[in-house]
Amino acid sequence: MYSSHRTTVSFLVALFSIAGTINFIEAARNNRHVTCGTVLKLVNTDYKVRLHSHDVKYGTGSGQQSVTATELQEDVNSHWAVKAATGKHCERGEPVKCGDTIRLHHLATNKNLHSHHFQSPLSGNQEISAYGDEHGEGDTGDHWLVVCSGDSWVRTNPVRLQHIDTDMYLGVSGRTFGRPIHGQMEVIGLPNPYSGTEWIAAEGLFIHPTEKDSGAHVHTEL
């Protein structure tokens, strides 16, 4: 009888283990995509730095809020929320498709990733800034095209972000600033999708597609 009980317990443990594995695989599949409402950090694949901003304005060019890249992993100033284009709507938890136009909203300062025809301060490429009013609303200079392979933006795959108004690609020059943002790298717009223009989703708060209606759970890697 004891042997029979042990066999039953072992069977139940194995059954729960299989069920847990299936749930884990399902959760991993649901977490594959960057979705509308996701808050993330973007890492440049060439320079291993995270897209970053802060309440420090450029001393040249537009004079708008500066956008840089930092090697620091744990910095709240590197969090960006994925939003639809100005005047558009996307369902929370809906996967971002390749070819979609999005905005990246900087949470700490309530500004949007932005570009325009100003020169960047260090390399003379196109300036990237953060822009928007007190409500976090800007203009078409905040719009970025998601350039990726396949159907949707997959978290583990690199993407490029092409500026709608000027056709420039979001990139990193490799040059670093002095004070007051010592050691941070210059973020720029580049005319060609070559070195320094690929980004990958790193830490973040990822909204599951299956949870977009309830809003009960999110996958957090902050």
C-alpha positions in Angstrom: 0.0 0.0 0.0 2.9 2.3 0.9 4.5 1.6 -2.5 1.2 2.4 -4.2 0.9 5.7 -2.4 4.5 6.7 -3.4 3.6 5.8 -7.0 0.5 8.0 -6.9 2.5 10.9 -5.4 5.2 10.6 -7.9 2.7 10.6 -10.7 1.0 13.8 -9.4 4.3 15.5 -9.0 5.2 14.6 -12.6 1.8 15.8 -13.8 2.1 19.2 -12.0 5.6 19.5 -13.3 4.4 19.0 -16.9 1.6 21.4 -16.4 3.9 24.0 -15.0 6.3 23.6 -17.9 3.4 24.1 -20.4 2.3 27.2 -18.5 5.9 28.5 -18.6 6.2 27.9 -22.3 2.9 29.6 -22.9 4.0 32.6 -20.8 7.3 32.8 -22.6 5.5 32.8 -25.9 3.2 35.6 -24.8 6.2 37.6 -23.6 8.0 37.4 -27.0 6.8 40.7 -28.4 7.2 44.3 -27.6 3.6 45.6 -27.2 1.7 48.8 -27.0 2.0 50.1 -23.5 5.3 48.3 -22.9 7.9 50.3 -20.8 11.4 49.3 -21.8 15.0 50.1 -22.0 16.6 50.0 -25.5 20.2 48.8 -25.8 22.4 49.7 -28.8 23.8 46.4 -30.0 27.1 47.9 -31.2 28.0 50.1 -28.3 26.1 48.2 -25.5 24.6 51.5 -24.1 21.0 52.3 -23.2 18.9 55.0 -24.7 18.7 57.7 -22.1 17.4 61.2 -21.3 17.3 63.7 -18.4 16.4 67.3 -17.7 19.5 68.6 -19.3 19.2 70.8 -22.3 21.5 71.0 -25.3 23.8 74.1 -25.2 23.7 74.2 -29.0 21.3 73.3 -31.8 17.6 73.3 -30.8 18.3 73.8 -27.1 15.7 71.1 -26.4 16.1 68.3 -23.8 19.2 66.2 -24.6 19.0 62.5 -25.4 22.1 60.4 -24.8 23.1 56.8 -24.2 24.5 55.4 -20.9 26.4 52.2 -19.9 24.5 52.1 -16.6 21.9 49.4 -16.5 19.9 50.5 -13.4 18.8 54.1 -14.2 15.2 55.2 -14.2 16.1 57.8 -16.8 16.4 55.1 -19.4 12.7 54.0 -19.3 10.6 54.6 -22.5 7.0 53.8 -23.0 5.8 52.6 -26.4 2.8 54.6 -27.6 0.9 55.1 -30.9 1.6 58.0 -33.2 0.0 61.4 -32.3 -3.7 61.2 -32.8 -3.7 57.4 -33.2 -4.6 54.7 -30.8 -3.2 51.2 -30.1 -4.7 48.6 -27.9 -2.7 48.0 -24.7 -0.9 44.7 -25.1 -1.2 44.6 -28.9 2.1 43.5 -30.5 4.0 46.3 -32.3 4.3 45.2 -36.0 7.2 45.8 -38.3 6.3 48.9 -40.3 4.3 50.5 -37.5 4.8 54.2 -36.6 5.3 54.7 -32.8 6.3 57.2 -30.3 8.8 56.5 -27.4 7.7 58.5 -24.4 10.3 59.3 -21.7 8.7 58.5 -18.4 10.9 60.5 -16.1 10.5 63.9 -18.0 7.2 63.4 -19.9 8.8 64.1 -23.2 8.9 62.1 -26.5 11.9 60.9 -28.5 12.3 63.5 -31.2 14.4 64.7 -34.1 14.6 67.5 -36.6 17.1 69.4 -38.9 19.6 70.5 -36.3 23.2 69.3 -36.0 24.2 67.1 -33.1 26.7 68.8 -30.7 29.7 66.4 -31.0 29.7 64.7 -34.4 27.7 67.1 -36.5 25.1 64.5 -37.5 21.4 65.0 -36.9 20.3 66.0 -33.4 18.1 63.7 -31.4 16.2 65.4 -28.5 13.2 64.9 -26.2 10.2 67.1 -26.9 6.7 67.7 -25.7 4.4 70.0 -23.8 3.3 69.6 -20.1 0.8 66.9 -21.3 3.5 64.9 -23.0 2.2 65.8 -26.5 4.6 66.9 -29.3 4.3 66.8 -33.1 5.2 64.6 -36.1 8.9 64.9 -35.2 8.1 62.4 -32.5 7.2 59.6 -35.0 9.4 56.6 -35.6 9.0 53.8 -38.0 9.8 50.3 -36.6 12.1 48.6 -39.1 12.5 44.9 -38.3 12.3 41.4 -40.0 9.2 39.3 -39.8 5.7 40.4 -38.8 6.2 41.9 -35.3 8.8 43.4 -33.0 10.3 40.4 -31.1 12.1 41.3 -27.9 15.2 39.2 -28.7 15.6 40.6 -32.2 17.4 43.8 -33.0 15.3 46.6 -34.7 16.0 50.0 -36.3 14.0 53.1 -35.7 13.7 55.4 -38.7 12.5 59.0 -38.2 9.4 59.6 -40.2 10.0 63.3 -41.0 13.6 63.2 -41.9 14.3 59.5 -42.8 17.2 59.3 -40.4 17.9 56.2 -38.3 18.3 56.4 -34.6 22.0 55.7 -33.8 25.0 56.3 -31.6 28.1 58.1 -32.7 30.5 56.6 -30.2 31.6 60.0 -29.0 31.2 60.9 -25.3 30.1 64.1 -23.5 31.9 65.9 -20.7 30.2 67.7 -17.9 27.4 67.8 -16.8 26.7 64.4 -18.4 30.2 63.0 -18.3 30.8 59.7 -20.0 27.4 59.5 -21.7 27.4 58.8 -25.5 26.0 61.0 -28.2 22.7 59.7 -29.8 22.2 60.9 -33.4 20.3 60.5 -36.6 22.1 58.7 -39.3 21.2 58.6 -43.0 22.1 54.9 -43.5 21.1 51.8 -41.5 24.6 50.7 -40.8 26.9 50.7 -37.7 25.4 51.9 -34.5 21.7 51.9 -35.6 20.5 48.6 -34.2 18.6 48.4 -30.9 17.3 45.6 -28.8 14.7 45.5 -26.0 16.3 44.9 -22.6 14.9 45.4 -19.2 11.3 46.5 -19.0 7.7 46.1 -18.0 6.1 44.0 -20.8 2.3 43.8 -21.3 1.2 40.4 -22.4 -1.1 40.2 -25.4 -3.4 37.8 -23.6 -3.8 40.3 -20.7 -4.5 43.5 -22.6 -8.2 43.5 -21.5 -7.9 42.6 -17.9 -4.7 44.5 -17.2 -4.1 42.0 -14.3 -0.5 41.0 -15.0 2.6 42.2 -16.6 6.0 40.7 -17.2 8.6 42.8 -15.3 12.4 42.9 -15.9 13.2 46.4 -14.6 
